Amino acid sequence: MRKTAIRIFTLALALLAGRAGAAPFAYVPNEGSGTVSIIDTATDTVVGELKAGRKPRGIAASPDGTRLYVSDQPSNRLVVFDLGARTEVGSVPLGASPEGVYVSPDGRYVAVASEEGNQVVFIDAATGKEAFHVPVKGRNPEHAVFSPDGNTVYASAEDDDVVDVVDVGARKQVAQVKVAARPRGIGFLPDGSCAYVATENADKVVVIDTASRKAIAEIAAGKRANGIAVHPSGQRVFVSNGGDGTVSVIDTKTNAIVATVPVGKRPWNMALTPDGRKLYVANGRSNSVSVIDTDRNEKVRDVAVGELPWGVVVR
């Protein structure tokens, strides 16, 4: 009897270890299909699909992996999914033309950039209701990204060539940083010391010192620089080049491009696996996601998804 109990206990531990070590999933909003494709990052195959409104764009997941948040642009709402059941469990009204969606590091707030509303809307994740919103001075904000400490949000204003800085605790805009033409994706170094901003019409990445809130460097990228992803080590930053169909790799010690990786057509937003070993790139005009091995800086495969994939979140 004792041996049987030990075997059962050992099997239970093995199952728990398998679950704990399971590869995460990549979630891809397809604005042309009105769906979210689910990719198993262990096999890089599509294993499911969620119906996500008429034109899903921004996407984020809760830190604990239980909730998925997707902005449905034409409906001006945030769609909420239970990731365990893979079902829609609610929606939240938003400002006009919502795009980028981001969750605070502590999971308390979901921030959504409202392009036509020129504001960032903050949703209380616990109640599923709007907590507050902050008007921003820059026109047409696309992304609204939390700093690693969760105290500030940087919003890229496409039409004014600036990044607006929002103090989350004070619930107001506290600064504005001039960058270059048409800022899009934003990513912070893990220590929060710098933010990297892709500027699409300037074909550059602008580096912002977060202490002084000033641009301190400009890096020549590919044509129509768009999405940004920061490696967990902080040693590399990836930028998608929509006009070139490539991803550039920046060494953050030198702020120099050290590699360029061909992907699909019109690469847009991207996401890394938690260990930083794979980068998933949404190719808007190829209806695919390119998978990059970040150790070798090489594309290893393309995964077919829905129409016009806008971005990726990995959880």
N, C-alpha and C positions, 0 to 999 in steps of 0.2 A: 504493500500500500504506500509505504514511504517512497519507494523508487518511482511509482506511478506519479505521485504528487510532485516529485522533483522533476520528472520529465515534462509534466504539464507546465510547471513554473518556468522551466528552461525554454520551452516552446513559446510561452507568452512573452518572455523577455526578447526572444528572437524576433517575434512579430512586431513588438514595440520598436525595437531597433531598426527594423526594416522600414517602418512608417516614418520614424524620425529622420532616416537617411534618404527618404524618397526624394527624387528630383522634383523641383517645382514645376508649375505650369506657366506658360506664357499666354497672355490674353491679348487678342488683337481686334480692335474695333474696325469694322469694314463699313465705311460711310456709304458706299454704293449699294451694299447688300442689306444694310440695316441689321447686321449681326455682329457677334463677337466670336471669333474662332479661338478654340482652346488647343494649345500645342503642349504635348508632353515633352519636356526638355530632355528627358532620358533617351527618347527615341526620335525626337524631332518630327513627330507626326501629329496631325490634327486628330484629336480624340473626342471632340464635341463642339457644339455651337449653341450660342444663346441668341435669342431674338432680343434686339436692343433698340427699339424705336425706329424712326425713319432715317436718321443720319447720325449714327454714333461717332463721336470724335475723341474727346478727352477721356482718359481712363486711369483709374488708380485703385489700389487695394488697401484694405486695412492692414496694419502691422501684424495682426494675429492671423491674417489670411482667411477670415470668415466672411468678409464682405467685399464686393466689387462695386465700384462706382463708375458710371458711364454718363457723359453728357450727351443728350439727344438734342442736337442743335435746332432743328425746325420747331420742336415742341417746347423749347425753352425749359427743359426739366433735367433733373439728375435722376437716372434710373439706378436703383439699388438691387443687387443680387446677393442671395445667400450662396456662397461658393460650395458649401457642403452639399446642399440639395441642388445647386445649379438652377435656381429658379428666381424670378423677379419677386421681391418682397415689398417693394414700395417705390415711390418717386417723390421728388421735391421740386417745387416750382423755383425757377431761376430767373436771372436777368436775361435780356435779349441776346440771342446768338452765343450761347455758352460754348467754350472750347476746352482749354487745358484744365485738367482736374488733378489735384494733389492732396495727399493726406498728411497731416502734421506728424512728426516723429512719434509723438505720444498717442496718436490715434484719436485725439479729441475733436479735431476739426477736419472738415473737407473743404478745401478752397477751390473755387471755380472762377476762371476768368470769363467775364461777360463782355464780349467784344462790342456789341452795339450799345450796351448799357454803360460802357466805360467804368466798370467797377469790378471789384473782387467780392464774391459772395462767400460767406463762411457758414457752413452747415455744421450743426452740433451732431456729431456721429451717434451719440447716445439716444437723442430724441428724434433724429431724422427730420429736424426742422431748421429753418434759417436762424442762426444765432445773431448775425449782424452782417452788414455789407459796408464796404469802404469805396467811395468814389475815388478814382485815380485821375490825375491830370493828363496823362498820356492817352492818346486816342487809340482805340482798337487793341486792347490787351488780349494777347493769345495765351500766354502761359503765366501761371501764378504759383511760383515754386517756394516752398518753405526752406529756410536755412536749416542746417543740421540741428541747431538748438531749438528750432521751432519758434523763435522769438520774432522773426521777420519773414515777410513774403516779398519776393522780387517778381514784378510783373513786367513782361516785355510789351511795350506799346509799339505796335507795328507801324502806325502812321506818323509817329512823332520822333522816331529814332532815339528813344530813351527807355530806361528801365526805372519804373516807379518802385520805391521802397515803402512797404507798409509795416508799421509796428503793430503786431497782433494784439499785444496786451493793451495798448492805448487805443486800438481800433481806429487808426488814422494813418494817412500817408505822411511820412516824415522826411523823405528825401527823393530826389530825382537825379539819375546819373545819365549823362549824355554818352551815347555809344556810337554806332554807325547806322547806315541805312537799313531799315526794316529788321529790327531785332526779332528773333524767334525763340529757339530753344535756350534754356538756361540750366546750368548745373553747378553745384557747389563742390569744392573740395571737402573731404570728410571732416577736416578741422574747422571748416567755415571761414577760412582766411580769405579765400578768393571765390568769385563766381565767374564762370565762363559763359559768354553769350554769343550765340551764332547770329550774324547779321546778313540776311539773305541777299539784299541788293548791293552790299559792299563786298561780298565774297570773303568775309573776315570772321574771326572769332575775337571778341573783345574781352579782356580780362579786367574784372573789377576787384579792387582791394576793398573788402567789406568794412574794414576799420575806418578808412577815410572816406569810403563811398565815392571813389574816383576810379576812372579807367586808367590803368597803369601799363597796358600793353595791347597791341593789335597783332594778330597772327593771320597771315594770308592763308586762306583755306581754298577749297575747290569752288566751283561755280554754284551759286545759290545755296550757300551754307544754311543749314536748317536745324536739324535736331542735335541735341547734346546728351552725352552719357558719360559719367565719371566713374572710373574704375574704383572699386572699394579701397585699393591701396593708396589712391590719390596720386599715383605716379603717371597716370595716363588719362587723357580726355579724348573722347571720340566725337567727331562731328560728321553728320551726313551732308553730302553735297548733292542737292536735288538736280542740278543741271548737268552734273558729270556722271551721275550714277555710281558714286564712290563714297567711301567712308575714310576720312583722314584720322590719323592717330597722332595726338600731340603729347610730347614729353613735357610734363609740367615743371621739371627742373630747369629746362632751357626754353620752354614755350616754342619749340620747333616741331615741325611735322616730321615724324620718323618713319611713317608708312602710309600708304594709300591702298585701300582694298576695293576692287570693283564689286558692286552688288547689282541690284536690279534697277529698273527705271524709276525715277523720282523717289529716291529714299527720303523718308520723312522722319518720324520720331522713332526712338530706339530704347532698348532696356537691356541691362546685363543680368546674368544669373547672380545670386548672392555671393558666390565664390569668385565672380569676375572672370570665369574661364570662357564664357560664351556671351556674345553680343547678338541680340535679335533686332533686325532692321526691317521696318515696314516699308515696302516698295509700292508706293501708291499707284504707279502706272503699270506695274508688272503683276499686280494681284498676288503678291508673294511676300514672304518674309525670308530674308537672307540670314543665315547663321554663320557668324564669324568666330573662329578659334582665336581668342585673344592672346594666347601664348605664342602662336605662330603668325598672327595678323594675316590670316587667310580665310577666305570663305570656304566653308565645308559643304554647304548645301543650300538649296532654296526650298521653302515649304509653301505649297499653294494654299491660299486662304480665300477670303471673299473678295468682293470688288472694292477697290480704292481703300486699302488698309491705311489708317491714319497714324497709328502708333502701337506701342506695346507696353504692357506691364508684366513683370515676372514676380510670381508669389507662390 
